[in-house]
Amino acid sequence: MRRSFCRIAFAFPVFAAPFPAFAAPPSAVTVSGCWIRSMPGDTPSGGYFSLMNISDNPVDLVGVSTAAFGMSMLHQTQSSGSTSKMVMLEKATVPANGTLAFAPGGYHVMFEKSEKPLAVGSTIPVTFKFSDGSTVQVPCAVKDAAGR
């Protein structure tokens, strides 16, 4: 019995090695400068960051999540004359060999249903999901309403 177990234990890594599909692919997109605006009470918080795509193909950001909030949505502020509105997005495309900024007044993530009050100066782990199947987790700084 022990001899059979040893054969299986040694054979498994050799058998499993040709199947890297079980692991998430490395991301062609990096995330930098991530921060979340702390807001009082149940007011939704905005998330801001920069994305850089080092591949020769466009990649879509399709989701953002964190345990610190019950819900997160991709948004874009669109202006028309003297009025602005927020539009929810299914995805945001990072161009091939290019960048995309999520900043106040433009693309942003709306974080809603905070699990607990955010402490300015702390960090929150946030996971970014891309259309190529990759995910990236980064710490996002919590800043005050003025972005400091």
TORBA-173931 format. One record per residue: x, y, z of N, C-alpha, C, O in turn; residue in one letter. Coordinates in nm, 2 decimals, padded with zeros to 4 digits. Example, Ala and Ser with C-alpha at 12.3 -4.5 7.8 and 13.67 -1.06 7.14 Angstrom:
BEGIN
+--------+--------+--------+--------+--------+--------+--------+--------+--------+--------+--------+--------+------+
|   n_c1 |   n_c2 |   n_c3 |  ca_c1 |  ca_c2 |  ca_c3 |   c_c1 |   c_c2 |   c_c3 |   o_c1 |   o_c2 |   o_c3 | type |
+--------+--------+--------+--------+--------+--------+--------+--------+--------+--------+--------+--------+------+
|  01.32 | -00.57 |  00.78 |  01.23 | -00.45 |  00.78 |  01.32 | -00.33 |  00.78 |  01.42 | -00.33 |  00.85 |    A |
|  01.28 | -00.22 |  00.71 |  01.37 | -00.11 |  00.71 |  01.29 |  00.00 |  00.79 |  01.34 |  00.11 |  00.80 |    S |
+--------+--------+--------+--------+--------+--------+--------+--------+--------+--------+--------+--------+------+
# end
This chain:
BEGIN
+--------+--------+--------+--------+--------+--------+--------+--------+--------+--------+--------+--------+------+
|   n_c1 |   n_c2 |   n_c3 |  ca_c1 |  ca_c2 |  ca_c3 |   c_c1 |   c_c2 |   c_c3 |   o_c1 |   o_c2 |   o_c3 | type |
+--------+--------+--------+--------+--------+--------+--------+--------+--------+--------+--------+--------+------+
|  00.08 | -00.12 |  00.00 |  00.00 |  00.00 |  00.00 |  00.09 |  00.13 |  00.00 |  00.06 |  00.22 | -00.08 |    M |
|  00.19 |  00.13 |  00.09 |  00.28 |  00.24 |  00.09 |  00.35 |  00.27 | -00.04 |  00.37 |  00.38 | -00.08 |    R |
|  00.39 |  00.16 | -00.10 |  00.46 |  00.17 | -00.23 |  00.37 |  00.23 | -00.34 |  00.42 |  00.31 | -00.42 |    R |
|  00.25 |  00.19 | -00.34 |  00.15 |  00.25 | -00.44 |  00.13 |  00.40 | -00.41 |  00.13 |  00.48 | -00.51 |    S |
|  00.12 |  00.44 | -00.28 |  00.11 |  00.58 | -00.25 |  00.23 |  00.66 | -00.30 |  00.21 |  00.77 | -00.35 |    F |
|  00.35 |  00.61 | -00.28 |  00.47 |  00.68 | -00.32 |  00.47 |  00.69 | -00.47 |  00.51 |  00.80 | -00.52 |    C |
|  00.43 |  00.59 | -00.55 |  00.43 |  00.60 | -00.69 |  00.33 |  00.71 | -00.74 |  00.36 |  00.79 | -00.83 |    R |
|  00.21 |  00.71 | -00.67 |  00.11 |  00.81 | -00.71 |  00.16 |  00.95 | -00.67 |  00.15 |  01.05 | -00.75 |    I |
|  00.22 |  00.96 | -00.55 |  00.27 |  01.09 | -00.51 |  00.38 |  01.15 | -00.60 |  00.38 |  01.27 | -00.62 |    A |
|  00.47 |  01.06 | -00.65 |  00.57 |  01.11 | -00.74 |  00.52 |  01.13 | -00.88 |  00.58 |  01.22 | -00.95 |    F |
|  00.42 |  01.06 | -00.92 |  00.37 |  01.07 | -01.06 |  00.28 |  01.19 | -01.07 |  00.28 |  01.25 | -01.18 |    A |
|  00.21 |  01.23 | -00.97 |  00.12 |  01.34 | -00.98 |  00.18 |  01.47 | -01.03 |  00.13 |  01.53 | -01.12 |    F |
|  00.30 |  01.51 | -00.97 |  00.36 |  01.64 | -01.02 |  00.40 |  01.63 | -01.17 |  00.39 |  01.73 | -01.24 |    P |
|  00.44 |  01.51 | -01.21 |  00.48 |  01.49 | -01.35 |  00.36 |  01.50 | -01.44 |  00.36 |  01.55 | -01.55 |    V |
|  00.25 |  01.43 | -01.39 |  00.13 |  01.43 | -01.47 |  00.06 |  01.57 | -01.48 |  00.01 |  01.61 | -01.58 |    F |
|  00.07 |  01.65 | -01.37 |  00.00 |  01.77 | -01.36 |  00.08 |  01.89 | -01.43 |  00.02 |  01.99 | -01.47 |    A |
|  00.21 |  01.87 | -01.45 |  00.29 |  01.97 | -01.50 |  00.25 |  02.02 | -01.64 |  00.26 |  02.14 | -01.67 |    A |
|  00.20 |  01.93 | -01.73 |  00.16 |  01.98 | -01.86 |  00.02 |  02.06 | -01.86 | -00.02 |  02.10 | -01.97 |    P |
| -00.04 |  02.08 | -01.75 | -00.17 |  02.14 | -01.74 | -00.17 |  02.28 | -01.67 | -00.23 |  02.29 | -01.56 |    F |
| -00.10 |  02.38 | -01.73 | -00.09 |  02.51 | -01.66 | -00.22 |  02.58 | -01.67 | -00.23 |  02.69 | -01.61 |    P |
| -00.32 |  02.53 | -01.74 | -00.45 |  02.60 | -01.76 | -00.52 |  02.62 | -01.62 | -00.61 |  02.71 | -01.61 |    A |
| -00.48 |  02.55 | -01.52 | -00.54 |  02.57 | -01.39 | -00.50 |  02.70 | -01.32 | -00.57 |  02.74 | -01.23 |    F |
| -00.39 |  02.75 | -01.36 | -00.34 |  02.88 | -01.31 | -00.39 |  02.99 | -01.39 | -00.41 |  02.98 | -01.51 |    A |
| -00.42 |  03.11 | -01.32 | -00.46 |  03.23 | -01.40 | -00.34 |  03.28 | -01.48 | -00.22 |  03.27 | -01.44 |    A |
| -00.37 |  03.32 | -01.60 | -00.26 |  03.37 | -01.69 | -00.20 |  03.50 | -01.63 | -00.27 |  03.58 | -01.56 |    P |
| -00.07 |  03.52 | -01.65 | -00.01 |  03.65 | -01.61 | -00.07 |  03.76 | -01.68 | -00.11 |  03.75 | -01.80 |    P |
| -00.09 |  03.87 | -01.61 | -00.16 |  03.99 | -01.68 | -00.06 |  04.07 | -01.76 |  00.06 |  04.09 | -01.72 |    S |
| -00.11 |  04.12 | -01.87 | -00.03 |  04.21 | -01.95 | -00.06 |  04.36 | -01.91 |  00.00 |  04.45 | -01.96 |    A |
| -00.15 |  04.37 | -01.81 | -00.19 |  04.50 | -01.76 | -00.14 |  04.52 | -01.62 | -00.15 |  04.43 | -01.53 |    V |
| -00.08 |  04.64 | -01.59 | -00.03 |  04.67 | -01.45 | -00.12 |  04.78 | -01.40 | -00.18 |  04.86 | -01.48 |    T |
| -00.14 |  04.78 | -01.27 | -00.22 |  04.88 | -01.20 | -00.13 |  04.96 | -01.11 | -00.05 |  04.91 | -01.04 |    V |
| -00.14 |  05.09 | -01.12 | -00.06 |  05.18 | -01.03 | -00.14 |  05.30 | -00.98 | -00.24 |  05.33 | -01.03 |    S |
| -00.09 |  05.36 | -00.87 | -00.14 |  05.48 | -00.82 | -00.29 |  05.46 | -00.77 | -00.36 |  05.56 | -00.77 |    G |
| -00.32 |  05.34 | -00.72 | -00.46 |  05.32 | -00.68 | -00.49 |  05.39 | -00.55 | -00.42 |  05.37 | -00.45 |    C |
| -00.61 |  05.46 | -00.54 | -00.66 |  05.51 | -00.42 | -00.81 |  05.52 | -00.42 | -00.87 |  05.52 | -00.53 |    W |
| -00.86 |  05.52 | -00.30 | -01.01 |  05.52 | -00.28 | -01.04 |  05.64 | -00.19 | -00.98 |  05.67 | -00.09 |    I |
| -01.14 |  05.72 | -00.24 | -01.19 |  05.83 | -00.16 | -01.28 |  05.79 | -00.05 | -01.38 |  05.73 | -00.07 |    R |
| -01.24 |  05.82 |  00.07 | -01.32 |  05.79 |  00.19 | -01.43 |  05.89 |  00.20 | -01.41 |  06.01 |  00.20 |    S |
| -01.55 |  05.84 |  00.21 | -01.67 |  05.93 |  00.22 | -01.75 |  05.90 |  00.35 | -01.74 |  05.78 |  00.40 |    M |
| -01.82 |  05.99 |  00.41 | -01.89 |  05.97 |  00.53 | -02.01 |  05.88 |  00.52 | -02.07 |  05.87 |  00.41 |    P |
| -02.04 |  05.80 |  00.62 | -02.16 |  05.72 |  00.62 | -02.17 |  05.62 |  00.51 | -02.07 |  05.55 |  00.47 |    G |
| -02.29 |  05.61 |  00.45 | -02.31 |  05.51 |  00.34 | -02.29 |  05.57 |  00.20 | -02.33 |  05.52 |  00.10 |    D |
| -02.23 |  05.69 |  00.20 | -02.20 |  05.76 |  00.07 | -02.11 |  05.67 | -00.01 | -02.00 |  05.63 |  00.04 |    T |
| -02.14 |  05.64 | -00.14 | -02.04 |  05.56 | -00.22 | -01.91 |  05.63 | -00.23 | -01.90 |  05.75 | -00.23 |    P |
| -01.81 |  05.55 | -00.25 | -01.67 |  05.60 | -00.26 | -01.62 |  05.58 | -00.40 | -01.65 |  05.47 | -00.46 |    S |
| -01.53 |  05.67 | -00.45 | -01.48 |  05.66 | -00.58 | -01.34 |  05.59 | -00.57 | -01.26 |  05.61 | -00.48 |    G |
| -01.31 |  05.51 | -00.67 | -01.18 |  05.45 | -00.68 | -01.10 |  05.50 | -00.81 | -01.16 |  05.50 | -00.92 |    G |
| -00.97 |  05.53 | -00.80 | -00.90 |  05.59 | -00.90 | -00.76 |  05.52 | -00.91 | -00.71 |  05.47 | -00.81 |    Y |
| -00.71 |  05.51 | -01.04 | -00.58 |  05.43 | -01.06 | -00.55 |  05.45 | -01.21 | -00.62 |  05.51 | -01.29 |    F |
| -00.43 |  05.40 | -01.24 | -00.38 |  05.40 | -01.38 | -00.36 |  05.26 | -01.43 | -00.31 |  05.18 | -01.35 |    S |
| -00.39 |  05.23 | -01.55 | -00.37 |  05.10 | -01.61 | -00.27 |  05.11 | -01.72 | -00.28 |  05.20 | -01.80 |    L |
| -00.18 |  05.02 | -01.73 | -00.08 |  05.02 | -01.84 | -00.08 |  04.88 | -01.91 | -00.06 |  04.78 | -01.84 |    M |
| -00.11 |  04.87 | -02.04 | -00.11 |  04.75 | -02.11 |  00.02 |  04.73 | -02.19 |  00.05 |  04.82 | -02.28 |    N |
|  00.10 |  04.63 | -02.16 |  00.22 |  04.61 | -02.23 |  00.21 |  04.51 | -02.35 |  00.32 |  04.47 | -02.40 |    I |
|  00.09 |  04.47 | -02.38 |  00.07 |  04.37 | -02.49 |  00.04 |  04.45 | -02.62 |  00.02 |  04.57 | -02.62 |    S |
|  00.05 |  04.37 | -02.73 |  00.02 |  04.42 | -02.86 | -00.13 |  04.42 | -02.89 | -00.17 |  04.45 | -03.01 |    D |
| -00.22 |  04.38 | -02.79 | -00.36 |  04.37 | -02.81 | -00.43 |  04.45 | -02.71 | -00.38 |  04.46 | -02.59 |    N |
| -00.54 |  04.51 | -02.74 | -00.62 |  04.58 | -02.63 | -00.67 |  04.48 | -02.53 | -00.70 |  04.37 | -02.57 |    P |
| -00.69 |  04.53 | -02.41 | -00.74 |  04.44 | -02.30 | -00.84 |  04.52 | -02.23 | -00.82 |  04.64 | -02.20 |    V |
| -00.96 |  04.46 | -02.20 | -01.07 |  04.53 | -02.13 | -01.06 |  04.50 | -01.98 | -01.04 |  04.39 | -01.93 |    D |
| -01.08 |  04.60 | -01.90 | -01.10 |  04.59 | -01.76 | -01.25 |  04.55 | -01.75 | -01.34 |  04.63 | -01.79 |    L |
| -01.28 |  04.44 | -01.69 | -01.42 |  04.39 | -01.69 | -01.48 |  04.39 | -01.55 | -01.60 |  04.37 | -01.53 |    V |
| -01.40 |  04.41 | -01.45 | -01.45 |  04.40 | -01.31 | -01.34 |  04.44 | -01.21 | -01.22 |  04.43 | -01.23 |    G |
| -01.39 |  04.49 | -01.09 | -01.31 |  04.53 | -00.98 | -01.38 |  04.48 | -00.86 | -01.51 |  04.50 | -00.85 |    V |
| -01.31 |  04.43 | -00.76 | -01.38 |  04.38 | -00.64 | -01.29 |  04.39 | -00.52 | -01.16 |  04.40 | -00.53 |    S |
| -01.35 |  04.40 | -00.40 | -01.28 |  04.41 | -00.28 | -01.37 |  04.36 | -00.17 | -01.49 |  04.39 | -00.18 |    T |
| -01.32 |  04.30 | -00.06 | -01.40 |  04.26 |  00.05 | -01.45 |  04.38 |  00.13 | -01.54 |  04.36 |  00.21 |    A |
| -01.39 |  04.49 |  00.11 | -01.42 |  04.61 |  00.19 | -01.55 |  04.67 |  00.15 | -01.61 |  04.75 |  00.23 |    A |
| -01.60 |  04.64 |  00.03 | -01.73 |  04.69 | -00.02 | -01.82 |  04.58 | -00.07 | -01.77 |  04.48 | -00.12 |    F |
| -01.95 |  04.59 | -00.06 | -02.04 |  04.49 | -00.10 | -02.06 |  04.50 | -00.26 | -02.11 |  04.40 | -00.31 |    G |
| -02.03 |  04.61 | -00.32 | -02.06 |  04.63 | -00.46 | -01.95 |  04.72 | -00.52 | -01.91 |  04.82 | -00.46 |    M |
| -01.92 |  04.69 | -00.65 | -01.83 |  04.79 | -00.72 | -01.87 |  04.79 | -00.87 | -01.91 |  04.68 | -00.92 |    S |
| -01.87 |  04.91 | -00.93 | -01.91 |  04.92 | -01.06 | -01.82 |  05.02 | -01.14 | -01.77 |  05.11 | -01.08 |    M |
| -01.79 |  04.98 | -01.26 | -01.72 |  05.07 | -01.35 | -01.81 |  05.18 | -01.40 | -01.92 |  05.16 | -01.44 |    L |
| -01.76 |  05.31 | -01.39 | -01.84 |  05.43 | -01.43 | -01.75 |  05.52 | -01.51 | -01.63 |  05.51 | -01.51 |    H |
| -01.82 |  05.61 | -01.59 | -01.75 |  05.71 | -01.65 | -01.84 |  05.84 | -01.64 | -01.96 |  05.83 | -01.66 |    Q |
| -01.77 |  05.95 | -01.60 | -01.85 |  06.08 | -01.60 | -01.84 |  06.13 | -01.74 | -01.74 |  06.15 | -01.80 |    T |
| -01.96 |  06.17 | -01.79 | -01.97 |  06.22 | -01.93 | -02.04 |  06.36 | -01.91 | -02.14 |  06.38 | -01.85 |    Q |
| -01.97 |  06.46 | -01.98 | -02.02 |  06.60 | -01.97 | -02.08 |  06.64 | -02.10 | -02.03 |  06.60 | -02.21 |    S |
| -02.19 |  06.72 | -02.10 | -02.25 |  06.78 | -02.21 | -02.29 |  06.92 | -02.18 | -02.39 |  06.94 | -02.11 |    S |
| -02.21 |  07.01 | -02.23 | -02.24 |  07.15 | -02.19 | -02.21 |  07.17 | -02.05 | -02.10 |  07.15 | -02.00 |    G |
| -02.31 |  07.22 | -01.97 | -02.29 |  07.25 | -01.83 | -02.34 |  07.14 | -01.74 | -02.34 |  07.15 | -01.62 |    S |
| -02.38 |  07.03 | -01.80 | -02.43 |  06.91 | -01.72 | -02.33 |  06.79 | -01.73 | -02.27 |  06.77 | -01.83 |    T |
| -02.33 |  06.72 | -01.62 | -02.25 |  06.59 | -01.62 | -02.33 |  06.48 | -01.57 | -02.42 |  06.50 | -01.48 |    S |
| -02.31 |  06.36 | -01.61 | -02.38 |  06.24 | -01.56 | -02.28 |  06.13 | -01.55 | -02.18 |  06.12 | -01.63 |    K |
| -02.31 |  06.04 | -01.46 | -02.23 |  05.91 | -01.45 | -02.30 |  05.80 | -01.53 | -02.42 |  05.78 | -01.51 |    M |
| -02.22 |  05.73 | -01.61 | -02.27 |  05.62 | -01.69 | -02.20 |  05.49 | -01.64 | -02.08 |  05.49 | -01.64 |    V |
| -02.28 |  05.39 | -01.61 | -02.22 |  05.26 | -01.57 | -02.17 |  05.19 | -01.70 | -02.23 |  05.20 | -01.80 |    M |
| -02.05 |  05.13 | -01.69 | -01.99 |  05.06 | -01.80 | -01.98 |  04.91 | -01.78 | -01.96 |  04.87 | -01.67 |    L |
| -01.98 |  04.84 | -01.88 | -01.96 |  04.69 | -01.88 | -01.81 |  04.66 | -01.88 | -01.76 |  04.57 | -01.82 |    E |
| -01.73 |  04.75 | -01.94 | -01.59 |  04.73 | -01.96 | -01.52 |  04.87 | -01.99 | -01.59 |  04.96 | -02.03 |    K |
| -01.39 |  04.87 | -01.97 | -01.31 |  04.99 | -02.01 | -01.19 |  04.93 | -02.08 | -01.12 |  04.85 | -02.02 |    A |
| -01.17 |  04.97 | -02.20 | -01.06 |  04.92 | -02.28 | -00.93 |  04.99 | -02.26 | -00.92 |  05.11 | -02.27 |    T |
| -00.83 |  04.91 | -02.23 | -00.69 |  04.97 | -02.22 | -00.63 |  04.94 | -02.36 | -00.61 |  04.82 | -02.40 |    V |
| -00.59 |  05.04 | -02.43 | -00.53 |  05.02 | -02.57 | -00.40 |  04.94 | -02.57 | -00.33 |  04.94 | -02.47 |    P |
| -00.38 |  04.87 | -02.68 | -00.25 |  04.80 | -02.70 | -00.13 |  04.89 | -02.67 | -00.13 |  05.00 | -02.73 |    A |
| -00.04 |  04.85 | -02.59 |  00.08 |  04.93 | -02.56 |  00.04 |  05.07 | -02.52 |  00.11 |  05.17 | -02.55 |    N |
| -00.06 |  05.08 | -02.44 | -00.11 |  05.21 | -02.40 | -00.15 |  05.21 | -02.25 | -00.14 |  05.12 | -02.18 |    G |
| -00.21 |  05.33 | -02.21 | -00.26 |  05.35 | -02.08 | -00.40 |  05.40 | -02.07 | -00.45 |  05.45 | -02.17 |    T |
| -00.46 |  05.38 | -01.96 | -00.60 |  05.43 | -01.93 | -00.60 |  05.48 | -01.79 | -00.57 |  05.41 | -01.70 |    L |
| -00.64 |  05.61 | -01.77 | -00.64 |  05.66 | -01.64 | -00.78 |  05.67 | -01.58 | -00.88 |  05.70 | -01.65 |    A |
| -00.80 |  05.63 | -01.46 | -00.92 |  05.64 | -01.38 | -00.90 |  05.75 | -01.29 | -00.82 |  05.73 | -01.19 |    F |
| -00.97 |  05.87 | -01.31 | -00.94 |  05.99 | -01.23 | -01.07 |  06.06 | -01.20 | -01.17 |  06.04 | -01.28 |    A |
| -01.07 |  06.14 | -01.10 | -01.19 |  06.22 | -01.07 | -01.24 |  06.30 | -01.20 | -01.15 |  06.36 | -01.27 |    P |
| -01.37 |  06.29 | -01.23 | -01.42 |  06.36 | -01.35 | -01.42 |  06.28 | -01.47 | -01.45 |  06.33 | -01.58 |    G |
| -01.37 |  06.16 | -01.47 | -01.36 |  06.07 | -01.59 | -01.40 |  05.93 | -01.55 | -01.50 |  05.90 | -01.48 |    G |
| -01.32 |  05.83 | -01.60 | -01.34 |  05.69 | -01.56 | -01.32 |  05.68 | -01.41 | -01.23 |  05.75 | -01.35 |    Y |
| -01.40 |  05.60 | -01.34 | -01.38 |  05.57 | -01.20 | -01.45 |  05.44 | -01.16 | -01.54 |  05.39 | -01.24 |    H |
| -01.42 |  05.39 | -01.04 | -01.50 |  05.28 | -00.99 | -01.58 |  05.33 | -00.88 | -01.53 |  05.40 | -00.79 |    V |
| -01.71 |  05.30 | -00.88 | -01.80 |  05.33 | -00.77 | -01.80 |  05.21 | -00.67 | -01.85 |  05.11 | -00.71 |    M |
| -01.75 |  05.23 | -00.55 | -01.76 |  05.13 | -00.44 | -01.88 |  05.17 | -00.35 | -01.89 |  05.28 | -00.30 |    F |
| -01.97 |  05.07 | -00.34 | -02.09 |  05.09 | -00.25 | -02.10 |  04.98 | -00.15 | -02.04 |  04.88 | -00.16 |    E |
| -02.18 |  05.02 | -00.04 | -02.21 |  04.92 |  00.07 | -02.08 |  04.89 |  00.14 | -02.04 |  04.77 |  00.14 |    K |
| -02.02 |  04.99 |  00.20 | -01.89 |  04.97 |  00.27 | -01.92 |  04.87 |  00.39 | -02.02 |  04.88 |  00.46 |    S |
| -01.83 |  04.78 |  00.41 | -01.84 |  04.68 |  00.52 | -01.81 |  04.75 |  00.65 | -01.87 |  04.70 |  00.75 |    E |
| -01.73 |  04.85 |  00.66 | -01.70 |  04.92 |  00.78 | -01.64 |  05.06 |  00.74 | -01.60 |  05.08 |  00.62 |    K |
| -01.64 |  05.16 |  00.83 | -01.58 |  05.29 |  00.79 | -01.44 |  05.27 |  00.74 | -01.36 |  05.20 |  00.80 |    P |
| -01.40 |  05.35 |  00.64 | -01.27 |  05.35 |  00.59 | -01.18 |  05.44 |  00.67 | -01.22 |  05.56 |  00.70 |    L |
| -01.06 |  05.40 |  00.71 | -00.96 |  05.48 |  00.78 | -00.87 |  05.54 |  00.68 | -00.79 |  05.48 |  00.61 |    A |
| -00.87 |  05.68 |  00.68 | -00.77 |  05.75 |  00.59 | -00.63 |  05.71 |  00.64 | -00.60 |  05.71 |  00.75 |    V |
| -00.55 |  05.68 |  00.54 | -00.41 |  05.64 |  00.56 | -00.39 |  05.49 |  00.56 | -00.28 |  05.44 |  00.55 |    G |
| -00.50 |  05.41 |  00.56 | -00.49 |  05.27 |  00.55 | -00.49 |  05.23 |  00.40 | -00.50 |  05.31 |  00.31 |    S |
| -00.48 |  05.10 |  00.38 | -00.48 |  05.04 |  00.24 | -00.59 |  04.93 |  00.24 | -00.61 |  04.86 |  00.34 |    T |
| -00.64 |  04.91 |  00.12 | -00.74 |  04.81 |  00.10 | -00.70 |  04.72 | -00.02 | -00.67 |  04.78 | -00.12 |    I |
| -00.70 |  04.59 | -00.01 | -00.66 |  04.51 | -00.13 | -00.78 |  04.51 | -00.23 | -00.89 |  04.49 | -00.19 |    P |
| -00.75 |  04.54 | -00.35 | -00.85 |  04.54 | -00.46 | -00.81 |  04.45 | -00.57 | -00.69 |  04.46 | -00.61 |    V |
| -00.90 |  04.38 | -00.62 | -00.87 |  04.28 | -00.73 | -00.93 |  04.34 | -00.86 | -01.05 |  04.37 | -00.87 |    T |
| -00.85 |  04.34 | -00.97 | -00.89 |  04.39 | -01.10 | -00.90 |  04.27 | -01.19 | -00.80 |  04.19 | -01.20 |    F |
| -01.01 |  04.25 | -01.27 | -01.03 |  04.14 | -01.36 | -01.03 |  04.19 | -01.50 | -01.10 |  04.29 | -01.53 |    K |
| -00.96 |  04.12 | -01.59 | -00.94 |  04.16 | -01.73 | -01.00 |  04.06 | -01.82 | -01.01 |  03.94 | -01.79 |    F |
| -01.03 |  04.10 | -01.94 | -01.09 |  04.02 | -02.05 | -01.01 |  03.91 | -02.09 | -01.06 |  03.81 | -02.15 |    S |
| -00.87 |  03.91 | -02.07 | -00.79 |  03.80 | -02.11 | -00.78 |  03.69 | -02.01 | -00.70 |  03.60 | -02.02 |    D |
| -00.86 |  03.71 | -01.90 | -00.87 |  03.60 | -01.80 | -00.78 |  03.63 | -01.68 | -00.78 |  03.56 | -01.58 |    G |
| -00.69 |  03.73 | -01.69 | -00.60 |  03.76 | -01.58 | -00.66 |  03.85 | -01.47 | -00.76 |  03.92 | -01.50 |    S |
| -00.60 |  03.84 | -01.36 | -00.64 |  03.92 | -01.24 | -00.52 |  03.98 | -01.18 | -00.41 |  03.92 | -01.18 |    T |
| -00.53 |  04.10 | -01.13 | -00.42 |  04.17 | -01.06 | -00.48 |  04.22 | -00.92 | -00.59 |  04.28 | -00.92 |    V |
| -00.41 |  04.19 | -00.82 | -00.45 |  04.25 | -00.69 | -00.35 |  04.35 | -00.64 | -00.23 |  04.32 | -00.64 |    Q |
| -00.39 |  04.47 | -00.60 | -00.31 |  04.57 | -00.56 | -00.36 |  04.64 | -00.43 | -00.48 |  04.64 | -00.41 |    V |
| -00.28 |  04.69 | -00.35 | -00.33 |  04.77 | -00.23 | -00.36 |  04.91 | -00.28 | -00.29 |  04.98 | -00.35 |    P |
| -00.48 |  04.96 | -00.24 | -00.53 |  05.09 | -00.27 | -00.53 |  05.17 | -00.15 | -00.59 |  05.14 | -00.04 |    C |
| -00.47 |  05.29 | -00.15 | -00.46 |  05.38 | -00.04 | -00.60 |  05.45 | -00.02 | -00.67 |  05.48 | -00.11 |    A |
| -00.63 |  05.46 |  00.11 | -00.76 |  05.53 |  00.14 | -00.72 |  05.68 |  00.17 | -00.64 |  05.71 |  00.26 |    V |
| -00.78 |  05.77 |  00.10 | -00.75 |  05.91 |  00.11 | -00.88 |  05.99 |  00.15 | -00.99 |  05.93 |  00.14 |    K |
| -00.87 |  06.11 |  00.20 | -00.98 |  06.19 |  00.24 | -01.06 |  06.23 |  00.12 | -01.02 |  06.21 |  00.00 |    D |
| -01.17 |  06.30 |  00.14 | -01.26 |  06.35 |  00.03 | -01.19 |  06.44 | -00.07 | -01.23 |  06.44 | -00.19 |    A |
| -01.08 |  06.51 | -00.02 | -01.01 |  06.60 | -00.11 | -00.89 |  06.52 | -00.19 | -00.82 |  06.58 | -00.27 |    A |
| -00.88 |  06.39 | -00.16 | -00.78 |  06.31 | -00.23 | -00.64 |  06.32 | -00.16 | -00.54 |  06.30 | -00.23 |    G |
| -00.64 |  06.36 | -00.03 | -00.51 |  06.37 |  00.04 | -00.50 |  06.26 |  00.14 | -00.39 |  06.25 |  00.21 |    R |
+--------+--------+--------+--------+--------+--------+--------+--------+--------+--------+--------+--------+------+
# end
